[in-house]
Amino acid sequence: MHPNLIAQSISFYAEADSFPCAVLAPDVTPDDAEFDLFIK
């Protein structure tokens, strides 16, 4: 690393865990296979 980067930088901690997101389209009904996959 560049010495200036070490001397002038701040500590940074990134969250290592992720939070998965799923979005179900409004046109999907309980009769659709996508609905079952979403619930599982």
N, C-alpha and C positions, 0 to 999 in steps of 0.2 A: 504494500500500500504506500501511497505517497505520504510523506511525513506531514504535509499540511493538512491532508485529510484526517489523519490521526489526531493532530493537535486541535483542529477547528471543528470537528464533527461532534454530534451528540449521539447518545445511545438511542437505538431504535429497536423496538420489539414488535414483531409481527405475530399476530395470532396464527398459530400453526393448524388449528382445527378449522374445519369448514362446516358450514350449516347448509346442507342440501336444500334446494328449493324445487318444488314441483307446482306447476300451474295447470289447472284443468280448464279447458276452454268452455265457455258458456253453452256451446251447442252439444256437449257430450251429455248423454242421459244415462241413467242407471242400467239401461239395456245394452250399452256399448261395452266392448272389451276394454277400451281405454279406461272406463270408469272402474272396472274390477282391478286393473293394474294399479290405478291411482290409490285405491283403498288398501291394497296389499302393501 
